[in-house]
Amino acid sequence: MTDELSPPMPRPTPTTEPFWQGLAERRVMLQQCSDCAAWIFYPRTHCSACLSPNLVWKEVSGEGEIYSFTIARRPTAPPFRGMEPQLIAVVELREGIRMNSVITNVSEADLKVGLKLKPYFESGLGEHTLLYFQPL
Ligand SMILES: [Zn+2]
């Protein structure tokens, strides 16, 4: 059950379930192609580089750095009212994949492109653990 004032939560599918299960266990899981070694994110049924269906899940450190960021001082949508300022970033993991996320446990003054990050497992917003990031 959702309403417009609740933040949207992920709905795991058979393809994405290992990613969400990993977060519930405080582990970052990514797919890697067995044929060309490309790292894949978001979870898919086929490699985005060579179209191989031979993808395997591997645990990674979840460490990376800020590729880009913004500070949202107004709600980005009604469900996020009261959560501002939101420190929203594109994070590039060591494996080279990029994901949108939220940075926490950091002062706005310390936010910068290239800031080294580690995972922060946000489990207080709903039934699923979300992958945020914090300074390394
Ligand atoms: Zn591949």
Backbone and ligand atoms as CSV (ligand in chain L), in Angstrom:
chain,resi,resn,atom,element,x,y,z
A,1,MET,N,N,0.854,-1.186,0.000
A,1,MET,CA,C,0.000,0.000,0.000
A,1,MET,C,C,0.886,1.232,0.000
A,2,THR,N,N,0.649,2.100,-0.934
A,2,THR,CA,C,1.408,3.338,-0.965
A,2,THR,C,C,0.440,4.500,-1.011
A,3,ASP,N,N,0.893,5.616,-0.571
A,3,ASP,CA,C,0.144,6.846,-0.759
A,3,ASP,C,C,1.123,7.903,-1.222
A,4,GLU,N,N,0.599,9.002,-1.685
A,4,GLU,CA,C,1.495,9.984,-2.304
A,4,GLU,C,C,2.435,10.638,-1.306
A,5,LEU,N,N,2.204,10.452,-0.006
A,5,LEU,CA,C,3.088,11.066,0.975
A,5,LEU,C,C,4.116,10.103,1.544
A,6,SER,N,N,4.131,8.858,1.066
A,6,SER,CA,C,5.148,7.907,1.481
A,6,SER,C,C,6.214,7.819,0.398
A,7,PRO,N,N,7.503,7.873,0.802
A,7,PRO,CA,C,8.541,7.742,-0.221
A,7,PRO,C,C,8.375,6.427,-0.984
A,8,PRO,N,N,8.556,6.458,-2.295
A,8,PRO,CA,C,8.441,5.221,-3.075
A,8,PRO,C,C,9.527,4.229,-2.656
A,9,MET,N,N,9.156,2.986,-2.557
A,9,MET,CA,C,10.081,1.937,-2.133
A,9,MET,C,C,10.292,0.951,-3.286
A,10,PRO,N,N,11.449,0.294,-3.279
A,10,PRO,CA,C,11.715,-0.673,-4.359
A,10,PRO,C,C,10.753,-1.843,-4.307
A,11,ARG,N,N,10.492,-2.397,-5.472
A,11,ARG,CA,C,9.708,-3.611,-5.594
A,11,ARG,C,C,10.599,-4.661,-6.246
A,12,PRO,N,N,11.270,-5.494,-5.432
A,12,PRO,CA,C,12.186,-6.486,-6.012
A,12,PRO,C,C,11.470,-7.396,-7.006
A,13,THR,N,N,12.189,-7.751,-8.053
A,13,THR,CA,C,11.735,-8.719,-9.046
A,13,THR,C,C,12.697,-9.896,-8.997
A,14,PRO,N,N,12.388,-11.000,-9.681
A,14,PRO,CA,C,13.356,-12.110,-9.688
A,14,PRO,C,C,14.744,-11.662,-10.158
A,15,THR,N,N,14.812,-10.689,-11.044
A,15,THR,CA,C,16.113,-10.223,-11.549
A,15,THR,C,C,16.852,-9.384,-10.517
A,16,THR,N,N,16.122,-8.575,-9.743
A,16,THR,CA,C,16.779,-7.643,-8.821
A,16,THR,C,C,16.876,-8.157,-7.385
A,17,GLU,N,N,16.176,-9.242,-7.076
A,17,GLU,CA,C,16.102,-9.738,-5.695
A,17,GLU,C,C,17.480,-9.923,-5.030
A,18,PRO,N,N,18.489,-10.492,-5.716
A,18,PRO,CA,C,19.789,-10.662,-5.039
A,18,PRO,C,C,20.411,-9.338,-4.595
A,19,PHE,N,N,20.175,-8.269,-5.334
A,19,PHE,CA,C,20.695,-6.957,-4.932
A,19,PHE,C,C,20.051,-6.528,-3.617
A,20,TRP,N,N,18.712,-6.616,-3.550
A,20,TRP,CA,C,18.004,-6.177,-2.338
A,20,TRP,C,C,18.260,-7.101,-1.163
A,21,GLN,N,N,18.353,-8.402,-1.408
A,21,GLN,CA,C,18.660,-9.347,-0.338
A,21,GLN,C,C,20.047,-9.059,0.225
A,22,GLY,N,N,20.994,-8.749,-0.662
A,22,GLY,CA,C,22.334,-8.396,-0.212
A,22,GLY,C,C,22.306,-7.194,0.717
A,23,LEU,N,N,21.572,-6.155,0.346
A,23,LEU,CA,C,21.506,-4.964,1.192
A,23,LEU,C,C,20.903,-5.298,2.550
A,24,ALA,N,N,19.914,-6.181,2.566
A,24,ALA,CA,C,19.306,-6.581,3.844
A,24,ALA,C,C,20.346,-7.249,4.747
A,25,GLU,N,N,21.353,-7.866,4.126
A,25,GLU,CA,C,22.446,-8.514,4.871
A,25,GLU,C,C,23.658,-7.596,4.991
A,26,ARG,N,N,23.462,-6.315,4.659
A,26,ARG,CA,C,24.523,-5.304,4.708
A,26,ARG,C,C,25.699,-5.679,3.811
A,27,ARG,N,N,25.359,-6.185,2.627
A,27,ARG,CA,C,26.367,-6.511,1.619
A,27,ARG,C,C,25.948,-5.861,0.299
A,28,VAL,N,N,26.928,-5.400,-0.463
A,28,VAL,CA,C,26.646,-4.830,-1.784
A,28,VAL,C,C,26.950,-5.906,-2.821
A,29,MET,N,N,25.931,-6.281,-3.567
A,29,MET,CA,C,26.047,-7.322,-4.588
A,29,MET,C,C,25.864,-6.685,-5.968
A,30,LEU,N,N,26.778,-7.014,-6.870
A,30,LEU,CA,C,26.677,-6.550,-8.253
A,30,LEU,C,C,26.768,-7.754,-9.180
A,31,GLN,N,N,26.188,-7.615,-10.345
A,31,GLN,CA,C,26.323,-8.641,-11.373
A,31,GLN,C,C,27.599,-8.379,-12.176
A,32,GLN,N,N,28.261,-9.492,-12.554
A,32,GLN,CA,C,29.394,-9.401,-13.463
A,32,GLN,C,C,29.196,-10.423,-14.571
A,33,CYS,N,N,29.562,-10.045,-15.778
A,33,CYS,CA,C,29.418,-10.931,-16.933
A,33,CYS,C,C,30.531,-11.979,-16.928
A,34,SER,N,N,30.147,-13.231,-17.043
A,34,SER,CA,C,31.130,-14.318,-17.077
A,34,SER,C,C,31.883,-14.377,-18.401
A,35,ASP,N,N,31.339,-13.759,-19.421
A,35,ASP,CA,C,31.968,-13.844,-20.751
A,35,ASP,C,C,32.904,-12.666,-21.041
A,36,CYS,N,N,32.528,-11.439,-20.637
A,36,CYS,CA,C,33.384,-10.281,-20.973
A,36,CYS,C,C,33.868,-9.538,-19.734
A,37,ALA,N,N,33.454,-9.979,-18.522
A,37,ALA,CA,C,33.906,-9.409,-17.245
A,37,ALA,C,C,33.335,-8.028,-16.947
A,38,ALA,N,N,32.414,-7.528,-17.772
A,38,ALA,CA,C,31.811,-6.221,-17.481
A,38,ALA,C,C,30.989,-6.297,-16.202
A,39,TRP,N,N,31.047,-5.229,-15.405
A,39,TRP,CA,C,30.167,-5.096,-14.244
A,39,TRP,C,C,28.863,-4.484,-14.717
A,40,ILE,N,N,27.762,-4.931,-14.129
A,40,ILE,CA,C,26.433,-4.537,-14.590
A,40,ILE,C,C,25.676,-3.853,-13.456
A,41,PHE,N,N,25.108,-2.710,-13.704
A,41,PHE,CA,C,24.153,-2.075,-12.802
A,41,PHE,C,C,23.342,-1.115,-13.652
A,42,TYR,N,N,22.015,-1.149,-13.510
A,42,TYR,CA,C,21.167,-1.888,-12.601
A,42,TYR,C,C,21.075,-3.379,-13.000
A,43,PRO,N,N,20.532,-4.220,-12.106
A,43,PRO,CA,C,20.448,-5.646,-12.419
A,43,PRO,C,C,19.663,-5.911,-13.705
A,44,ARG,N,N,20.187,-6.838,-14.484
A,44,ARG,CA,C,19.580,-7.167,-15.776
A,44,ARG,C,C,19.629,-8.680,-15.988
A,45,THR,N,N,18.952,-9.112,-17.046
A,45,THR,CA,C,19.000,-10.528,-17.411
A,45,THR,C,C,20.134,-10.819,-18.384
A,46,HIS,N,N,20.639,-9.758,-19.056
A,46,HIS,CA,C,21.712,-9.931,-20.037
A,46,HIS,C,C,22.766,-8.844,-19.850
A,47,CYS,N,N,23.990,-9.153,-20.230
A,47,CYS,CA,C,25.095,-8.194,-20.138
A,47,CYS,C,C,24.813,-6.986,-21.025
A,48,SER,N,N,25.001,-5.794,-20.467
A,48,SER,CA,C,24.769,-4.575,-21.250
A,48,SER,C,C,25.933,-4.289,-22.196
A,49,ALA,N,N,27.043,-5.021,-22.074
A,49,ALA,CA,C,28.184,-4.811,-22.981
A,49,ALA,C,C,28.181,-5.812,-24.133
A,50,CYS,N,N,27.882,-7.114,-23.850
A,50,CYS,CA,C,28.001,-8.131,-24.906
A,50,CYS,C,C,26.728,-8.966,-25.085
A,51,LEU,N,N,25.693,-8.655,-24.323
A,51,LEU,CA,C,24.387,-9.329,-24.410
A,51,LEU,C,C,24.398,-10.771,-23.925
A,52,SER,N,N,25.481,-11.213,-23.311
A,52,SER,CA,C,25.525,-12.568,-22.756
A,52,SER,C,C,24.498,-12.712,-21.625
A,53,PRO,N,N,23.857,-13.871,-21.533
A,53,PRO,CA,C,22.967,-14.122,-20.392
A,53,PRO,C,C,23.728,-14.691,-19.177
A,54,ASN,N,N,25.038,-14.836,-19.297
A,54,ASN,CA,C,25.838,-15.481,-18.248
A,54,ASN,C,C,26.345,-14.459,-17.232
A,55,LEU,N,N,25.432,-14.031,-16.358
A,55,LEU,CA,C,25.781,-13.054,-15.331
A,55,LEU,C,C,25.835,-13.743,-13.980
A,56,VAL,N,N,26.810,-13.374,-13.170
A,56,VAL,CA,C,26.929,-13.933,-11.825
A,56,VAL,C,C,26.930,-12.782,-10.821
A,57,TRP,N,N,26.375,-13.050,-9.645
A,57,TRP,CA,C,26.347,-12.061,-8.568
A,57,TRP,C,C,27.624,-12.176,-7.757
A,58,LYS,N,N,28.248,-11.033,-7.481
A,58,LYS,CA,C,29.463,-11.011,-6.673
A,58,LYS,C,C,29.355,-9.908,-5.631
A,59,GLU,N,N,29.887,-10.193,-4.432
A,59,GLU,CA,C,29.916,-9.165,-3.406
A,59,GLU,C,C,31.092,-8.225,-3.682
A,60,VAL,N,N,30.832,-6.923,-3.576
A,60,VAL,CA,C,31.881,-5.920,-3.748
A,60,VAL,C,C,31.935,-5.055,-2.492
A,61,SER,N,N,32.970,-4.228,-2.380
A,61,SER,CA,C,33.131,-3.403,-1.171
A,61,SER,C,C,32.063,-2.319,-1.076
A,62,GLY,N,N,31.550,-1.889,-2.225
A,62,GLY,CA,C,30.620,-0.769,-2.225
A,62,GLY,C,C,31.324,0.570,-2.116
A,63,GLU,N,N,32.655,0.543,-2.120
A,63,GLU,CA,C,33.403,1.802,-2.039
A,63,GLU,C,C,33.497,2.445,-3.419
A,64,GLY,N,N,33.529,3.760,-3.396
A,64,GLY,CA,C,33.592,4.491,-4.652
A,64,GLY,C,C,33.793,5.963,-4.377
A,65,GLU,N,N,33.300,6.802,-5.266
A,65,GLU,CA,C,33.453,8.234,-5.080
A,65,GLU,C,C,32.306,8.984,-5.741
A,66,ILE,N,N,32.154,10.239,-5.322
A,66,ILE,CA,C,31.113,11.075,-5.918
A,66,ILE,C,C,31.519,11.424,-7.347
A,67,TYR,N,N,30.636,11.106,-8.289
A,67,TYR,CA,C,30.844,11.474,-9.691
A,67,TYR,C,C,30.196,12.821,-9.963
A,68,SER,N,N,29.037,13.039,-9.342
A,68,SER,CA,C,28.305,14.293,-9.475
A,68,SER,C,C,27.332,14.390,-8.307
A,69,PHE,N,N,26.936,15.590,-7.938
A,69,PHE,CA,C,25.987,15.708,-6.831
A,69,PHE,C,C,25.194,16.998,-6.938
A,70,THR,N,N,24.112,17.041,-6.167
A,70,THR,CA,C,23.344,18.267,-6.000
A,70,THR,C,C,22.764,18.272,-4.590
A,71,ILE,N,N,22.460,19.439,-4.122
A,71,ILE,CA,C,21.809,19.583,-2.818
A,71,ILE,C,C,20.389,20.072,-3.078
A,72,ALA,N,N,19.406,19.214,-2.783
A,72,ALA,CA,C,18.005,19.557,-3.013
A,72,ALA,C,C,17.478,20.245,-1.762
A,73,ARG,N,N,17.265,21.546,-1.862
A,73,ARG,CA,C,16.797,22.310,-0.695
A,73,ARG,C,C,15.271,22.400,-0.648
A,74,ARG,N,N,14.621,21.947,-1.724
A,74,ARG,CA,C,13.166,21.817,-1.744
A,74,ARG,C,C,12.863,20.351,-2.022
A,75,PRO,N,N,11.708,19.858,-1.584
A,75,PRO,CA,C,11.376,18.447,-1.849
A,75,PRO,C,C,11.424,18.180,-3.356
A,76,THR,N,N,12.037,17.067,-3.733
A,76,THR,CA,C,12.104,16.711,-5.147
A,76,THR,C,C,10.775,16.144,-5.627
A,77,ALA,N,N,9.910,15.743,-4.705
A,77,ALA,CA,C,8.553,15.272,-4.986
A,77,ALA,C,C,7.827,15.276,-3.646
A,78,PRO,N,N,6.485,15.316,-3.652
A,78,PRO,CA,C,5.747,15.407,-2.373
A,78,PRO,C,C,6.154,14.378,-1.321
A,79,PRO,N,N,6.447,13.109,-1.689
A,79,PRO,CA,C,6.804,12.140,-0.644
A,79,PRO,C,C,8.093,12.477,0.094
A,80,PHE,N,N,8.914,13.356,-0.460
A,80,PHE,CA,C,10.198,13.667,0.164
A,80,PHE,C,C,10.140,14.961,0.981
A,81,ARG,N,N,8.926,15.502,1.158
A,81,ARG,CA,C,8.770,16.714,1.961
A,81,ARG,C,C,9.255,16.419,3.379
A,82,GLY,N,N,10.066,17.334,3.916
A,82,GLY,CA,C,10.598,17.174,5.262
A,82,GLY,C,C,11.953,16.492,5.305
A,83,MET,N,N,12.404,15.950,4.180
A,83,MET,CA,C,13.698,15.274,4.146
A,83,MET,C,C,14.805,16.196,3.624
A,84,GLU,N,N,14.434,17.438,3.222
A,84,GLU,CA,C,15.433,18.346,2.691
A,84,GLU,C,C,16.266,18.945,3.831
A,85,PRO,N,N,17.507,19.334,3.581
A,85,PRO,CA,C,18.144,19.215,2.275
A,85,PRO,C,C,18.562,17.757,2.006
A,86,GLN,N,N,18.291,17.296,0.785
A,86,GLN,CA,C,18.731,15.958,0.384
A,86,GLN,C,C,20.019,16.102,-0.412
A,87,LEU,N,N,21.007,15.341,-0.015
A,87,LEU,CA,C,22.300,15.351,-0.705
A,87,LEU,C,C,22.274,14.202,-1.698
A,88,ILE,N,N,21.946,14.511,-2.935
A,88,ILE,CA,C,21.705,13.513,-3.973
A,88,ILE,C,C,22.945,13.439,-4.858
A,89,ALA,N,N,23.400,12.225,-5.123
A,89,ALA,CA,C,24.640,12.087,-5.888
A,89,ALA,C,C,24.562,10.953,-6.888
A,90,VAL,N,N,25.375,11.089,-7.934
A,90,VAL,CA,C,25.718,9.953,-8.777
A,90,VAL,C,C,27.037,9.434,-8.225
A,91,VAL,N,N,27.032,8.177,-7.788
A,91,VAL,CA,C,28.202,7.565,-7.173
A,91,VAL,C,C,28.812,6.577,-8.161
A,92,GLU,N,N,30.119,6.682,-8.333
A,92,GLU,CA,C,30.826,5.723,-9.188
A,92,GLU,C,C,31.571,4.742,-8.294
A,93,LEU,N,N,31.193,3.480,-8.372
A,93,LEU,CA,C,31.864,2.458,-7.574
A,93,LEU,C,C,33.211,2.103,-8.204
A,94,ARG,N,N,34.070,1.443,-7.411
A,94,ARG,CA,C,35.395,1.049,-7.898
A,94,ARG,C,C,35.300,0.216,-9.170
A,95,GLU,N,N,34.191,-0.522,-9.298
A,95,GLU,CA,C,34.013,-1.389,-10.464
A,95,GLU,C,C,33.647,-0.607,-11.719
A,96,GLY,N,N,33.406,0.706,-11.557
A,96,GLY,CA,C,33.141,1.560,-12.709
A,96,GLY,C,C,31.672,1.820,-12.991
A,97,ILE,N,N,30.785,1.118,-12.291
A,97,ILE,CA,C,29.362,1.379,-12.524
A,97,ILE,C,C,28.950,2.609,-11.721
A,98,ARG,N,N,27.904,3.264,-12.174
A,98,ARG,CA,C,27.401,4.461,-11.493
A,98,ARG,C,C,25.972,4.237,-11.059
A,99,MET,N,N,25.634,4.779,-9.895
A,99,MET,CA,C,24.256,4.684,-9.404
A,99,MET,C,C,23.860,5.976,-8.712
A,100,ASN,N,N,22.586,6.287,-8.783
A,100,ASN,CA,C,22.041,7.436,-8.069
A,100,ASN,C,C,21.809,7.045,-6.623
A,101,SER,N,N,22.134,7.930,-5.700
A,101,SER,CA,C,21.939,7.614,-4.297
A,101,SER,C,C,21.900,8.900,-3.481
A,102,VAL,N,N,21.941,8.714,-2.179
A,102,VAL,CA,C,21.928,9.814,-1.221
A,102,VAL,C,C,23.195,9.700,-0.380
A,103,ILE,N,N,23.814,10.850,-0.096
A,103,ILE,CA,C,25.002,10.872,0.754
A,103,ILE,C,C,24.557,11.292,2.152
A,104,THR,N,N,25.055,10.599,3.168
A,104,THR,CA,C,24.683,10.895,4.544
A,104,THR,C,C,25.949,10.978,5.402
A,105,ASN,N,N,25.784,11.460,6.634
A,105,ASN,CA,C,26.911,11.608,7.565
A,105,ASN,C,C,28.028,12.476,6.990
A,106,VAL,N,N,27.648,13.553,6.319
A,106,VAL,CA,C,28.631,14.462,5.731
A,106,VAL,C,C,28.087,15.886,5.834
A,107,SER,N,N,28.978,16.843,6.001
A,107,SER,CA,C,28.533,18.240,5.976
A,107,SER,C,C,28.493,18.713,4.533
A,108,GLU,N,N,27.603,19.631,4.255
A,108,GLU,CA,C,27.492,20.148,2.888
A,108,GLU,C,C,28.823,20.716,2.405
A,109,ALA,N,N,29.573,21.322,3.333
A,109,ALA,CA,C,30.844,21.946,2.945
A,109,ALA,C,C,31.866,20.912,2.478
A,110,ASP,N,N,31.713,19.668,2.934
A,110,ASP,CA,C,32.683,18.631,2.565
A,110,ASP,C,C,32.303,17.894,1.282
A,111,LEU,N,N,31.098,18.150,0.770
A,111,LEU,CA,C,30.682,17.477,-0.464
A,111,LEU,C,C,31.510,17.988,-1.635
A,112,LYS,N,N,32.078,17.073,-2.396
A,112,LYS,CA,C,32.803,17.480,-3.597
A,112,LYS,C,C,32.926,16.279,-4.519
A,113,VAL,N,N,33.037,16.562,-5.806
A,113,VAL,CA,C,33.287,15.503,-6.773
A,113,VAL,C,C,34.600,14.829,-6.394
A,114,GLY,N,N,34.584,13.503,-6.395
A,114,GLY,CA,C,35.789,12.752,-6.058
A,114,GLY,C,C,35.860,12.343,-4.598
A,115,LEU,N,N,34.922,12.823,-3.754
A,115,LEU,CA,C,34.924,12.429,-2.343
A,115,LEU,C,C,34.816,10.908,-2.240
A,116,LYS,N,N,35.739,10.291,-1.510
A,116,LYS,CA,C,35.750,8.835,-1.358
A,116,LYS,C,C,34.612,8.404,-0.431
A,117,LEU,N,N,33.923,7.328,-0.822
A,117,LEU,CA,C,32.707,6.906,-0.130
A,117,LEU,C,C,32.738,5.431,0.215
A,118,LYS,N,N,31.941,5.095,1.222
A,118,LYS,CA,C,31.664,3.698,1.547
A,118,LYS,C,C,30.159,3.570,1.741
A,119,PRO,N,N,29.646,2.349,1.737
A,119,PRO,CA,C,28.188,2.179,1.844
A,119,PRO,C,C,27.646,2.618,3.203
A,120,TYR,N,N,26.412,3.037,3.187
A,120,TYR,CA,C,25.616,3.258,4.394
A,120,TYR,C,C,24.292,2.552,4.132
A,121,PHE,N,N,23.965,1.584,4.976
A,121,PHE,CA,C,22.778,0.766,4.745
A,121,PHE,C,C,21.597,1.386,5.487
A,122,GLU,N,N,20.717,2.041,4.732
A,122,GLU,CA,C,19.566,2.764,5.314
A,122,GLU,C,C,18.396,1.789,5.444
A,123,SER,N,N,18.083,1.438,6.676
A,123,SER,CA,C,17.027,0.444,6.878
A,123,SER,C,C,15.842,1.005,7.641
A,124,GLY,N,N,15.800,2.326,7.814
A,124,GLY,CA,C,14.747,2.899,8.639
A,124,GLY,C,C,13.579,3.511,7.878
A,125,LEU,N,N,13.529,3.322,6.574
A,125,LEU,CA,C,12.498,4.008,5.788
A,125,LEU,C,C,11.383,3.103,5.304
A,126,GLY,N,N,11.559,1.806,5.401
A,126,GLY,CA,C,10.537,0.903,4.884
A,126,GLY,C,C,11.003,-0.529,5.030
A,127,GLU,N,N,10.341,-1.422,4.317
A,127,GLU,CA,C,10.654,-2.836,4.496
A,127,GLU,C,C,11.967,-3.232,3.835
A,128,HIS,N,N,12.483,-2.404,2.922
A,128,HIS,CA,C,13.731,-2.746,2.247
A,128,HIS,C,C,14.870,-1.847,2.715
A,129,THR,N,N,16.061,-2.404,2.760
A,129,THR,CA,C,17.254,-1.623,3.057
A,129,THR,C,C,17.695,-0.921,1.775
A,130,LEU,N,N,17.991,0.362,1.891
A,130,LEU,CA,C,18.428,1.151,0.730
A,130,LEU,C,C,19.931,1.389,0.815
A,131,LEU,N,N,20.554,1.545,-0.334
A,131,LEU,CA,C,21.995,1.796,-0.385
A,131,LEU,C,C,22.255,3.293,-0.495
A,132,TYR,N,N,22.636,3.878,0.629
A,132,TYR,CA,C,23.130,5.242,0.655
A,132,TYR,C,C,24.650,5.159,0.761
A,133,PHE,N,N,25.300,6.317,0.812
A,133,PHE,CA,C,26.756,6.345,0.939
A,133,PHE,C,C,27.160,7.370,1.964
A,134,GLN,N,N,28.366,7.173,2.550
A,134,GLN,CA,C,28.932,8.102,3.525
A,134,GLN,C,C,30.429,8.199,3.253
A,135,PRO,N,N,31.072,9.245,3.767
A,135,PRO,CA,C,32.510,9.375,3.522
A,135,PRO,C,C,33.285,8.167,4.048
A,136,LEU,N,N,34.315,7.801,3.286
A,136,LEU,CA,C,35.158,6.646,3.646
A,136,LEU,C,C,35.982,6.969,4.884
L,1,ZN,ZN,ZN,29.426,-9.344,-21.258
